């Protein structure tokens, strides 16, 4: 009896994955563009180790990676750009018959196991590690729940545990059913591949705090920004791109500073709005509070009234008044919070208090001003036109000014 074995059918374990990919050119290099399930990232790309940085990439921050994993876990409508990787020549591309100009095909990528891995990461290390940490974390929680279910003798307890397990399983399954883009650049030369990382880093433009304040709707101080800026004092006087108010900037403040004022009015000059507090705050109520604060300072300080009316420019204000400093305005927002929320002073009395402060807002501060002859002296440098912006100084200055409401210093 003759036995014929088809050797081509015997592949053993094939340590590779195949994806549908688009092939194109960029900068003289072949680029494969594909979509990969989140759970596949650490299979085809090297898993970054925060304790052993890649010599050709920056050190990975474990906390930042965990934050991305948590973002995926908690935000169903997450968004992330494509990861960038380099292929040293180990990937295999097979064109799909009939595809125009050979652009569509099957890309076989060996798994990222030691020397077999042809890919290295150019951009996206934190996303790769973050996804892996999240998958492992969810898996560990599910395994622990399974053990708790097996040990439990209470049907009610078992029911509760199974509901939690079902939710965790849904989150874990998202890692298998949701995809992220990966662009793979074919570059066999190690020296040129290092330059790719440098070029990506050099040409990346980070998002400014001003832009984050405009577009990050997850924070109440940001998503209320547009409506807060409708106030006469701020309208057309907020820089929507820059974080710093230089001497030549024609605006009163930046979008980031408007968000800072909102937080100071809502929770104090150094207060933070955590997830629980975010859920407790009402957008309309916060906007109304900030507008009430802006009304108080506009009516209380003649220079700000002149800015709101268009009789004085922010540039002129910055040259001659402490009120041109975003630090001073942030302090006043903290004072407003302290008086209205903690001491329950009404807006009319707060406005009158600000009127009493108005004559003392000349800049730079002089040695005989109340900013140097009182406890506030530790919060101003000599001849300063703004308070020291360290958090502890802002907190101290707010506390000093609030105390003046009932115990004013000489001259106030």
Number of C-alpha atoms within 10 A of each C-alpha: 2 4 5 5 8 7 7 6 7 8 7 6 6 8 13 15 13 14 15 19 24 19 22 16 12 8 7 9 12 15 22 25 22 19 16 19 14 21 21 18 22 17 20 21 22 21 19 25 14 17 10 9 13 15 8 16 16 13 16 18 16 17 12 14 24 19 16 22 22 15 17 21 19 11 9 10 7 10 10 12 10 17 19 20 26 25 22 18 13 15 18 13 19 14 19 14 9 9 10 9 9 14 16 21 20 17 21 17 23 21 22 20 15 8 7 13 20 23 24 23 21 23 21 18 25 23 23 25 26 25 26 23 18 24 21 13 14 17 15 12 15 21 13 13 18 16 10 15 19 10 10 13 10 10 10 10 12 18 12 12 17 17 11 14 20 12 12 17 15 10 18 20 13 16 19 14 11 12 17 16 16 20 20 26 27 22 20 14 11 12 10 11 21 15 12 18 19 15 11 13 13 9 8 9 8 8 9 14 20 22 19 15 26 20 13 13 13 11 15 22 26 24 17 21 20 14 14 23 19 12 16 18 22 19 15 13 19 20 22 19 17 17 16 15 19 12 13 9 15 16 20 25 24 25 25 26 23 28 23 24 26 28 25 26 29 25 18 25 28 16 14 13 17 10 10 8 12 15 10 10 13 11 15 10 11 19 22 13 19 25 21 16 25 23 18 22 27 22 18 21 20 14 24 25 18 17 21 19 13 12 10 14 19 25 18 14 20 24 16 16 22 23 26 27 21 23 21 22 22 26 28 27 27 31 29 33 26 24 20 18 15 11 11 10 15 12 16 12 14 20 20 16 19 21 19 16 17 20 12 16 20 16 19 18 23 15 12 9 15 19 22 18 13 13 14 18 16 14 21 18 15 13 12 15 24 22 23 17 16 10 11 13 17 22 19 17 27 26 16 17 22 21 15 14 18 8 11 14 14 8 10 15
